[in-house]
Amino acid sequence: MKKLAYLALMLLLISIVSFGAIHIAPNSFFSGGDLNPNMTPEAIAKLKAVYGLDKPLITQYTEWMKNMLTCNFGISFVSGEEVSAEIAKRLGVTLAMNFVSMILVFLLSLYFGIKAALRHDQKSDYLITQLSLISFSMPSFYLALLFIIFFSLNLGWFPFSGLHSLESKEGFSNYLDMAWHLTLPIAVMVFVGVGSMVIYIRSLTLEILKSDYYFFAKARGLSEKVILRYTILPNLLPPVVTLLGLSLPGLIGGSVILESIFGIDGMGRFFYLSAMSRDYPTIMGILMITAFLTLLGNMIADMVLLKLNPYAKRG
């Protein structure tokens, strides 16, 4: 109940800050300047009345909050469609990309980070560390272009844009086709994200290998697999889960570049286009959805952390 109350309070504060920031930002969709050169003052006044922008800010915020509780984020200035429907069409793709990439980053980082620590100062440790540093320093947009040139244009293995092929497909074939189109962007996200996590897990594992309880387990003659399962992993997973929870805010923000490069109609690209066109209802809707998913993800990470480390309840 405390976590739910905290989530509700944070959403309220985020809504106030976001609403205030949007309304004090320079220019607007109805500014009549470079964005809308053909708008007359009379047309602008009528549109503001239609969207309720002629009312005091307190009234606008109160009505917007009441509608938001029912997932009604208003009407888009650009498309004229409901913002909630526009978000629903794109949210699944972005969440699927980020969820799959996060799981792969977690599993690969755990495997290579522990392996590098257990083979400290050996060739495998050196190779994993160097590849991790390359991954850590690689810009996502540059790697995406390299992947498109090599795997799409030269080899022709994967498509370089869109979510579906030109031929219409139904059922399971449609999902396979979508997975085929998402392979390259997910591969870029995994390669860019795995480097820092491997270095972090390697450092944590090296500290565990210096601990007294690790030497005690070795002195008992336990095998490496048993020590890994009952000594290393229980002490390694809590900080890793915490780090994954802290990385959740970048889910949609980090998708802007890749979705634009690969032509994927997801939340990141949608947010960028809405920001460029000053589509305030859409921007506010995406901000609140992103904030809610981030807070929910962090709450789930805290619950997983308590399951992995029951003593954390005393903190």
Residue pairs with C-beta under 8 A, 6 or more apart in sequence:
3 299
3 302
7 292
7 295
7 296
7 299
10 291
10 295
11 288
11 291
11 292
11 295
14 287
14 288
14 291
15 61
15 65
15 68
15 288
16 61
18 284
18 287
18 288
18 291
19 61
19 64
19 284
22 280
22 283
22 284
23 57
27 33
27 35
27 278
28 278
28 280
29 35
29 36
29 77
29 277
29 278
29 279
29 280
30 36
30 39
30 44
30 47
30 48
30 53
31 278
32 39
32 40
32 41
32 44
35 277
35 278
45 54
47 53
48 54
51 74
51 75
51 77
51 281
52 60
52 63
53 60
55 63
64 74
64 284
67 73
67 74
68 288
71 84
72 82
72 84
73 82
73 83
73 84
73 87
73 281
73 282
73 284
73 285
73 288
74 82
74 83
74 281
74 284
74 285
75 81
75 82
75 83
75 281
76 82
76 83
76 86
76 274
76 279
76 281
76 282
77 277
77 278
77 279
77 280
77 281
77 282
78 274
78 277
78 279
78 282
79 86
83 281
83 282
83 285
84 285
86 270
86 282
87 267
87 270
87 282
87 285
87 286
87 289
89 265
90 265
90 266
90 267
90 270
91 267
91 289
93 163
93 182
93 264
93 265
93 266
93 267
94 251
94 252
94 255
94 259
94 266
94 267
94 268
95 251
95 293
96 182
97 182
97 185
97 186
97 189
97 255
97 264
97 266
98 189
98 251
98 252
98 254
98 255
100 186
101 186
101 189
101 190
101 193
102 193
102 244
102 247
104 186
104 190
104 194
105 189
105 190
105 193
105 194
105 197
106 197
106 240
106 244
108 190
108 194
108 198
109 194
109 197
109 198
109 200
109 201
109 240
110 201
110 236
110 240
112 128
112 132
112 194
112 198
113 128
113 197
113 198
113 199
113 200
113 201
113 202
113 204
113 205
114 201
114 202
114 205
114 228
114 232
114 236
115 124
115 128
116 124
116 125
116 128
116 129
116 198
116 202
116 205
117 125
117 201
117 202
117 205
117 206
117 209
118 205
118 209
118 224
119 125
120 206
120 209
128 198
128 202
129 199
129 202
131 195
132 194
132 195
132 196
132 198
132 199
132 202
133 195
133 199
134 195
135 191
135 192
135 193
135 194
135 195
135 196
135 198
136 195
136 196
136 199
137 195
138 191
138 192
138 195
139 192
140 188
140 189
140 192
140 254
140 257
140 258
141 257
141 258
141 261
143 188
143 191
143 192
144 184
144 185
144 188
144 257
144 258
144 261
144 262
145 261
147 184
147 187
147 188
148 160
148 184
148 261
148 262
151 157
151 158
151 184
152 158
152 159
152 160
152 184
153 160
158 180
158 181
158 183
158 184
159 165
159 180
159 181
160 184
160 262
161 262
161 263
161 264
162 181
162 262
162 263
162 264
163 178
163 181
163 182
163 264
163 265
164 174
164 177
164 178
164 181
165 177
165 181
169 177
181 264
182 264
184 262
185 258
185 259
185 262
185 264
188 258
189 254
189 258
197 240
197 243
200 240
200 243
201 236
201 240
204 236
204 239
204 240
205 232
205 236
208 214
208 231
208 232
208 235
208 236
209 232
211 235
213 231
214 227
214 231
214 232
217 226
217 227
217 230
217 231
218 227
234 308
237 308
238 305
238 308
238 309
238 312
241 301
241 304
241 305
241 308
242 301
242 305
244 301
245 297
245 298
245 300
245 301
245 302
245 305
246 298
248 293
248 294
248 297
248 298
248 301
249 290
249 294
251 290
251 293
251 294
252 267
252 268
252 271
252 286
252 290
253 268
253 290
254 268
255 266
255 267
255 268
255 269
256 268
256 269
256 271
256 272
257 268
258 264
258 268
259 265
259 266
259 267
259 268
259 269
260 268
260 269
260 272
267 286
267 289
267 290
270 282
270 286
271 282
271 283
271 286
274 282
274 283
274 286
275 283
305 312
306 312
306 313
